[in-house]
Amino acid sequence: MLAAICAAVVGAGSTILLGLSGWFITGAALAGVAGLTTAQAFNVLLPSATIRLLAILRTGARYGERLQGHAAALDALAAIRPRLFASLAAAPPREALAIARGDAAARLVQDVDAVETRFVRLSAPWGAGAGIGAAVLLAALAGPGPAIAIALAVALHLVLARLLTRKLSAPAGATIQAAAGDLKSALAAFAAAAPELKVYGAQGPALDRIAQLGGELDALKVRAVRAQGVLALSEGALTGLTVAAVLALAAPASAPLAALAALAAVMAIEAAAPIARAFDQDGAAEAAGERLDVLLRHTPEAASHRETPTRPALRLLGQDLAPGARLALVGPTGCGKTTRLEQLLGLRGAPADAFALDGQDGSDLSPAALRAAFAYAPQDAALLAGTVRENLQLAAPQADDETLWAALDDAALADRVRALPQGLDTWLGEAGERLSGGERRRLSLARALLRDAPWLLLDEPTEGLDPTTEARVVARLDARLRATGQGLVLVSHRPAPLTLCQRTIAVETLSPAAGSAISRAMTTPVITTATP
């Protein structure tokens, strides 16, 4: 509202300032030509003081419009981006995980920026209306003809701008948003696969694909700029025609009033220009809004909401597991072991009777309730671009250093972290690139151990470790589970971690339609381990 008020002052002030200046200069010139007596009688002080006042008002109001308009837009963005991120996190996994990283980044940055322009432009109609209204009133001083001509010219300008932008720039603007997302997704994917591309000599096709996507985006931008050029050309031509018509219609009036009306015509077209430019940007803003609306419809659940019992029993694949029990899932690659873990966590939809917590079917439980029951170390350890501490505290934000070191020690990673330059506060780089694959996996395991949950889900926790390190991890994990009484569901192809579990289920097949597994349960002897 403040920006709109300031914009109205700017629009009216600019128009009156230019019109009054034209009248004043023309009148002063004619008075000077008429002779000394006429020149001395001409009132110079009042018009010049008014011009200075209008200039000051316009300058101050323009500053206020920019300040308040951008402040409001930035406040809106500060609310939109976190809300968008939270909605992405709350979306169904099938929907959220289908969005490529580059596309997600484009929506968080580029789409939100496109929406920002719409917020900034909210004051434009007020400034345009005030400027056009002032121009019509000034022109009316020279007669009704000039005023009507200005009103008709502004209407024609807006209609023409709407038609041109809808046909030329709006389609390009809408497509630019999607094309930019495709380019960012491809860049992110190829950057992540850079070592493989180099090893196999595949940089050429990757670069060709990037060049193709970049070329398509550039072509769309060129098309949008050409549309802006056509719009500017039409605006300039219409301004010239309007000024000529107004001068002709104002000829019967005095020369100063004719000059005032002509300059008012220029300012009227200029005042309408922001509306015309808004038409030009509508395509991109509307496309961005639609892309954001698709993601913003999900509402995150309260983080503190817990529906599960403190130590729930688990029924999985026909096996009833008491709190603290340990179960291993084995089977060939692709049979659905990881899918089972993701169903337990609510990362995938689970069919009825797939599993139950304390007798309550898992398909009836909310993701918040499921995730309160389980801690998880996935097969592909995902680390943030941050410090060791920040990555660990994802699972336990309030954990102190002693707790963090205990988890690292149980994951056989404490000595490695102590050797880092800043210990827990060492920066790990993008996706933990300063650590080896096995170290990233153990850091993910330590993070899962910090999670205060009754069940621990581990997916290939020792993959990529040498036998000595693997034995140390298994032994310490066994000791921790005994001390905490935490239950375990383990997926592994390696024999050493399987010794942690009393029961093993061989998952032979997974039906994609029903999500059910045909499995056989077999009891294995309990094998205890001792710390080497």
Helices and strands as residue ranges (DSSP letters): H 2-34, H 36-41, H 45-90, H 93-96, H 101-106, I 107-111, H 112-120, G 121-123, H 124-140, H 144-164, I 165-169, H 170-192, H 194-199, H 203-249, H 255-295, E 314-316, E 319-321, E 326-330, H 337-344, E 355-357, E 360-361, G 362-364, H 367-373, E 374-377, H 388-392, H 401-410, H 414-418, G 423-425, G 430-432, H 437-450, E 455-459, H 467-484, E 487-491, H 495-498, E 503-510, E 517-523
